[in-house]
Amino acid sequence: MEQLNLTNGTESKYADCPSIDDFRNQVYSTAYSLITVLGLVGNGLALLVLIKTSRQTSPFHVYMMNLAVSDLLCVMTLPLRVLYYVRKGQWDQGDFLCRISSYTLYVNLYCSIYFMVAMSVSRFLAVVFPVQNLRLVTVNHARLVCLGIWVFICLLSSPFLMSGQHIDDATNKTKCFEPPKGHGLKKLVALNYVSVVIGFVLPFLVILLCYAGIIHTLLSRKSASRQQQGTATKAIRMIVIVLLTFLVCFLPYHVQRTIYLSYTFGQDCSEKLAVQKSVVVSLCLAAANSCFDPLLYFFSGESFRSRLVSLRHSTTARALHHTDRLKPVTGSEAEARHGLRG
């Protein structure tokens, strides 16, 4: 993700301006540490619940599992970034991990977006076309959609495998997650526009169209069964959470990244530094989307809360059964059991 931030203080274009490296190192190391902990706990718990209750599989369940896996893979790459920024921009983990960690972060960032699209389309069909939904939205179809998303995003993100670690001539440090220079920068600008259109604008438009259809259907529906009311409640919760995630996490990131890559700054250093710092903050917000997704499972997930309760009850029952088996038998209990046998 940092390959697109262009916040390297040693870049010749900004040689006359103060460096924000200290600000960048502090913000990234702190934010990524918090996101790692919250993301691992929230998505790890969600994935555990979904796996343990996999007998209740539904299309929405399949999308939730893939989104949880995507978020977990995303936050698992963040400790390497924490280590990099704690060491003041010194990379010691080798070229392979540099390439893979950059690539993995982008894959799972955009997979998360597309899994949200799939969940939104699924909820749209359930509300607007409930009869056709039973035939169109099946577990096998959902698995095929998820496979297609993984393959599509992995191929689309493949350019991030092309750049790895390099030596910074000014500081003699081994760098990773830093922007390319010269001709590589022009390729980066073109790649940014492709990722903005395909990775953000199109998914966001699809989500808005789905939610417009859901809201229109709910407003025009005069009477509804209890099942339809439950589906509508889940849809409304999803609308709120997904839109907040897009507006808080993904929108600032793509807007700030595009502005910084495309906008020609004047000689005012304060203006440049303000944009650079805003890009750092927006990158942290984009990575933080993995912390918001557990809210999506809990508040709009299909029977997720009932799955959580049933898992807790079954775990408690097994623990009590195990305790009873290990509990020593008193003399009176032994006599009572012997009497019953007699």
C-alpha positions as CSV (number, residue, x, y, z in Angstrom):
1,M,0.0,0.0,0.0
2,E,2.8,2.4,0.8
3,Q,4.1,2.1,-2.8
4,L,1.4,4.6,-3.7
5,N,1.8,7.1,-1.0
6,L,4.8,9.0,-2.4
7,T,5.8,10.2,1.1
8,N,9.5,9.5,0.9
9,G,11.3,12.5,2.3
10,T,14.4,11.9,0.2
11,E,12.6,12.3,-3.1
12,S,14.4,15.0,-5.1
13,K,11.2,16.7,-6.2
14,Y,10.7,17.8,-2.5
15,A,14.4,18.2,-1.5
16,D,13.8,21.8,-0.4
17,C,10.9,20.9,1.9
18,P,11.1,19.3,5.3
19,S,10.7,15.6,5.5
20,I,7.7,13.9,7.0
21,D,9.5,10.7,7.7
22,D,9.3,11.0,11.5
23,F,5.5,11.7,11.2
24,R,5.1,8.8,8.8
25,N,7.1,6.3,10.9
26,Q,5.2,7.2,14.1
27,V,1.7,7.1,12.5
28,Y,2.2,3.9,10.5
29,S,3.8,1.9,13.2
30,T,1.2,2.9,15.8
31,A,-1.9,2.6,13.5
32,Y,-0.8,-0.7,11.9
33,S,-0.1,-2.2,15.4
34,L,-3.6,-1.4,16.5
35,I,-5.2,-2.6,13.3
36,T,-3.3,-5.9,13.5
37,V,-4.5,-6.6,17.0
38,L,-8.1,-5.6,16.4
39,G,-8.3,-7.2,13.0
40,L,-6.8,-10.5,14.1
41,V,-9.2,-10.7,17.1
42,G,-12.3,-9.6,15.3
43,N,-11.9,-11.6,12.1
44,G,-10.3,-14.6,13.8
45,L,-13.4,-14.9,16.1
46,A,-15.7,-14.4,13.2
47,L,-14.0,-17.0,11.1
48,L,-14.0,-19.5,14.0
49,V,-17.8,-19.0,14.4
50,L,-18.4,-19.4,10.7
51,I,-16.3,-22.6,10.4
52,K,-17.7,-24.2,13.6
53,T,-21.3,-23.6,12.3
54,S,-20.5,-24.4,8.6
55,R,-23.4,-26.9,8.6
56,Q,-25.7,-23.9,8.3
57,T,-24.1,-22.8,5.0
58,S,-25.8,-20.2,2.9
59,P,-24.6,-18.0,0.1
60,F,-24.2,-15.1,2.5
61,H,-22.2,-17.4,4.8
62,V,-19.8,-18.1,1.9
63,Y,-19.2,-14.4,1.3
64,M,-18.7,-13.7,5.0
65,M,-16.1,-16.5,5.2
66,N,-14.1,-15.2,2.2
67,L,-14.2,-11.7,3.5
68,A,-12.9,-12.8,6.9
69,V,-10.1,-14.7,5.3
70,S,-9.3,-11.7,3.1
71,D,-9.1,-9.4,6.2
72,L,-7.0,-11.9,8.1
73,L,-4.5,-12.2,5.3
74,C,-4.4,-8.4,5.1
75,V,-3.7,-7.8,8.8
76,M,-1.1,-10.6,8.8
77,T,1.1,-8.5,6.5
78,L,1.0,-5.5,8.7
79,P,3.6,-6.6,11.3
80,L,6.3,-6.4,8.6
81,R,5.3,-2.8,8.0
82,V,5.3,-2.1,11.7
83,L,8.9,-3.4,11.9
84,Y,9.9,-1.4,8.9
85,Y,8.7,1.9,10.2
86,V,9.9,1.2,13.8
87,R,13.4,0.8,12.2
88,K,13.0,4.3,10.6
89,G,12.6,2.9,7.1
90,Q,15.2,0.1,7.1
91,W,14.1,-3.2,5.4
92,D,16.0,-6.4,6.5
93,Q,13.5,-9.1,5.5
94,G,14.6,-9.7,2.0
95,D,13.3,-9.0,-1.5
96,F,10.8,-11.8,-1.6
97,L,9.0,-10.8,1.5
98,C,9.0,-7.2,0.3
99,R,7.3,-8.1,-2.9
100,I,4.8,-10.5,-1.4
101,S,3.8,-8.2,1.5
102,S,3.1,-5.4,-0.9
103,Y,1.2,-7.6,-3.3
104,T,-0.8,-9.4,-0.6
105,L,-2.0,-6.2,1.0
106,Y,-3.4,-4.9,-2.3
107,V,-5.0,-8.2,-3.2
108,N,-6.8,-8.4,0.1
109,L,-7.8,-4.7,0.1
110,Y,-9.6,-5.0,-3.2
111,C,-10.9,-8.5,-2.5
112,S,-12.6,-7.0,0.6
113,I,-14.3,-4.4,-1.6
114,Y,-15.5,-7.0,-4.1
115,F,-16.8,-9.3,-1.4
116,M,-18.8,-6.4,0.0
117,V,-20.2,-6.0,-3.5
118,A,-21.1,-9.6,-3.7
119,M,-22.8,-9.5,-0.3
120,S,-24.7,-6.3,-1.4
121,V,-25.9,-7.9,-4.6
122,S,-27.0,-11.0,-2.6
123,R,-29.0,-8.9,-0.2
124,F,-30.5,-6.9,-3.2
125,L,-31.8,-10.1,-4.8
126,A,-33.2,-11.4,-1.5
127,V,-35.2,-8.2,-1.0
128,V,-36.2,-7.1,-4.5
129,F,-36.5,-10.5,-6.2
130,P,-37.2,-13.0,-3.3
131,V,-38.6,-15.7,-5.6
132,Q,-35.8,-15.6,-8.2
133,N,-33.3,-15.3,-5.4
134,L,-33.9,-18.9,-4.4
135,R,-32.9,-20.1,-7.8
136,L,-30.1,-17.6,-8.7
137,V,-28.3,-17.3,-5.3
138,T,-27.1,-20.7,-4.3
139,V,-24.1,-21.9,-2.3
140,N,-22.3,-23.3,-5.3
141,H,-22.9,-20.0,-7.2
142,A,-21.5,-18.1,-4.3
143,R,-18.4,-20.2,-4.2
144,L,-17.9,-19.7,-7.9
145,V,-18.3,-15.9,-7.5
146,C,-15.7,-15.9,-4.7
147,L,-13.3,-17.9,-6.8
148,G,-13.7,-15.5,-9.6
149,I,-13.1,-12.5,-7.3
150,W,-9.8,-14.1,-6.0
151,V,-8.5,-14.9,-9.5
152,F,-9.5,-11.5,-10.9
153,I,-8.0,-9.4,-8.1
154,C,-4.8,-11.5,-8.0
155,L,-4.3,-11.0,-11.7
156,L,-5.2,-7.3,-11.5
157,S,-2.7,-6.7,-8.6
158,S,0.2,-8.6,-10.3
159,P,2.1,-5.4,-11.2
160,F,2.9,-5.0,-7.5
161,L,5.0,-8.1,-7.7
162,M,7.3,-6.3,-10.1
163,S,8.9,-3.9,-7.6
164,G,10.8,-5.1,-4.5
165,Q,13.5,-3.8,-2.2
166,H,16.1,-1.3,-3.3
167,I,19.0,0.7,-1.8
168,D,18.4,4.4,-1.2
169,D,21.5,6.3,-2.5
170,A,20.9,9.3,-0.1
171,T,20.7,7.3,3.1
172,N,22.3,3.9,2.1
173,K,19.3,2.2,3.6
174,T,17.5,-0.8,2.1
175,K,14.0,0.4,1.3
176,C,10.6,-1.3,0.7
177,F,7.1,0.1,0.2
178,E,8.6,3.2,-1.3
179,P,7.5,4.9,-4.6
180,P,9.4,4.3,-7.8
181,K,11.1,7.2,-9.6
182,G,11.4,8.4,-13.2
183,H,9.7,6.1,-15.7
184,G,8.4,3.8,-13.0
185,L,6.4,6.7,-11.5
186,K,4.5,7.2,-14.8
187,K,3.5,3.6,-14.7
188,L,2.4,4.0,-11.2
189,V,0.1,6.9,-12.2
190,A,-1.5,4.8,-14.9
191,L,-1.9,1.9,-12.5
192,N,-3.5,4.2,-10.0
193,Y,-6.3,5.2,-12.5
194,V,-6.9,1.6,-13.4
195,S,-7.2,0.6,-9.7
196,V,-9.4,3.6,-8.9
197,V,-11.9,2.8,-11.7
198,I,-12.0,-0.9,-11.4
199,G,-11.2,-1.3,-7.7
200,F,-13.3,1.5,-6.3
201,V,-15.6,3.5,-8.6
202,L,-17.3,0.5,-10.3
203,P,-17.8,-1.4,-7.1
204,F,-19.2,1.7,-5.4
205,L,-21.6,2.4,-8.2
206,V,-22.9,-1.2,-8.1
207,I,-23.4,-1.0,-4.3
208,L,-25.2,2.3,-4.6
209,L,-27.5,0.9,-7.3
210,C,-28.2,-2.2,-5.1
211,Y,-29.0,0.0,-2.1
212,A,-31.2,2.3,-4.2
213,G,-33.2,-0.8,-5.3
214,I,-33.5,-2.1,-1.8
215,I,-34.7,1.2,-0.4
216,H,-37.2,1.7,-3.2
217,T,-38.6,-1.8,-2.7
218,L,-38.9,-1.4,1.1
219,L,-40.6,1.9,0.8
220,S,-43.1,0.6,-1.8
221,R,-43.9,-2.6,0.1
222,K,-47.1,-2.0,2.0
223,S,-47.3,-5.2,3.9
224,A,-44.6,-7.7,4.6
225,S,-44.3,-11.1,6.3
226,R,-42.1,-11.6,9.3
227,Q,-39.5,-13.2,7.2
228,Q,-39.5,-10.3,4.8
229,Q,-39.2,-7.8,7.7
230,G,-36.2,-9.7,9.0
231,T,-34.5,-9.6,5.6
232,A,-35.3,-5.9,5.3
233,T,-33.7,-5.2,8.7
234,K,-30.5,-7.1,7.7
235,A,-30.4,-5.1,4.5
236,I,-30.7,-1.8,6.2
237,R,-28.0,-2.7,8.7
238,M,-25.7,-3.7,5.8
239,I,-26.4,-0.5,3.9
240,V,-25.3,1.6,6.9
241,I,-22.2,-0.4,7.7
242,V,-21.0,-0.8,4.1
243,L,-21.5,2.8,3.2
244,L,-19.7,4.0,6.3
245,T,-16.8,1.6,5.5
246,F,-16.6,3.0,1.9
247,L,-16.9,6.7,3.0
248,V,-14.5,6.4,5.9
249,C,-11.9,3.9,4.6
250,F,-11.9,3.6,0.9
251,L,-13.0,7.0,-0.4
252,P,-10.4,9.2,1.4
253,Y,-7.7,6.8,0.4
254,H,-8.4,6.7,-3.3
255,V,-9.2,10.5,-3.5
256,Q,-6.0,11.5,-1.7
257,R,-3.8,9.1,-3.6
258,T,-5.1,10.3,-6.9
259,I,-4.7,14.0,-5.9
260,Y,-1.1,13.5,-4.8
261,L,-0.1,11.5,-7.9
262,S,-1.9,13.8,-10.4
263,Y,-1.8,17.3,-8.9
264,T,1.1,19.7,-9.8
265,F,2.1,21.5,-6.6
266,G,3.5,25.0,-6.5
267,Q,6.5,26.0,-4.3
268,D,4.5,26.2,-1.1
269,C,6.0,23.5,1.1
270,S,3.2,23.7,3.7
271,E,0.7,22.7,0.9
272,K,2.9,19.7,-0.1
273,L,3.4,18.6,3.5
274,A,-0.3,18.8,4.3
275,V,-1.2,16.6,1.3
276,Q,1.6,14.1,2.1
277,K,0.4,13.8,5.7
278,S,-3.2,13.4,4.6
279,V,-2.1,10.5,2.4
280,V,-0.5,8.8,5.3
281,V,-3.7,9.1,7.4
282,S,-5.9,7.9,4.5
283,L,-3.7,4.9,4.1
284,C,-4.2,4.0,7.7
285,L,-8.0,4.4,7.3
286,A,-7.9,2.1,4.3
287,A,-6.1,-0.6,6.2
288,A,-8.5,-0.2,9.1
289,N,-11.4,-1.5,7.0
290,S,-10.5,-5.0,8.3
291,C,-11.5,-3.8,11.8
292,F,-15.0,-2.7,10.6
293,D,-15.9,-5.9,8.8
294,P,-16.7,-7.9,12.0
295,L,-19.5,-5.3,12.6
296,L,-20.9,-6.3,9.2
297,Y,-21.0,-10.0,10.3
298,F,-22.5,-9.3,13.6
299,F,-25.2,-6.8,12.7
300,S,-26.2,-7.8,9.2
301,G,-24.8,-11.3,8.8
302,E,-27.3,-14.1,8.2
303,S,-28.0,-15.6,11.6
304,F,-24.4,-14.7,12.7
305,R,-25.5,-13.8,16.2
306,S,-27.5,-17.0,16.5
307,R,-24.5,-18.9,15.3
308,L,-22.3,-17.2,17.9
309,V,-24.8,-18.0,20.7
310,S,-25.2,-21.7,19.6
311,L,-21.4,-22.1,19.5
312,R,-21.1,-20.6,22.9
313,H,-23.8,-22.9,24.3
314,S,-22.3,-26.0,22.7
315,T,-18.9,-25.1,24.0
316,T,-20.3,-24.6,27.5
317,A,-22.2,-27.9,27.4
318,R,-19.1,-29.8,26.4
319,A,-17.1,-28.2,29.1
320,L,-19.7,-29.0,31.7
321,H,-19.9,-32.6,30.5
322,H,-16.1,-32.9,30.6
323,T,-16.1,-31.5,34.2
324,D,-18.8,-34.0,35.3
325,R,-16.8,-36.9,33.9
326,L,-13.7,-35.8,35.8
327,K,-15.6,-35.0,39.1
328,P,-14.8,-37.6,41.8
329,V,-17.7,-39.7,42.9
330,T,-18.6,-39.5,46.6
331,G,-19.6,-42.5,48.8
332,S,-23.3,-41.6,48.8
333,E,-23.4,-41.1,45.0
334,A,-21.7,-44.5,44.6
335,E,-24.3,-46.2,46.9
336,A,-27.1,-44.4,45.0
337,R,-25.8,-45.6,41.7
338,H,-25.3,-49.1,43.0
339,G,-28.9,-49.1,44.3
340,L,-30.2,-48.0,41.0
341,R,-28.3,-50.9,39.3
342,G,-29.8,-53.3,41.8
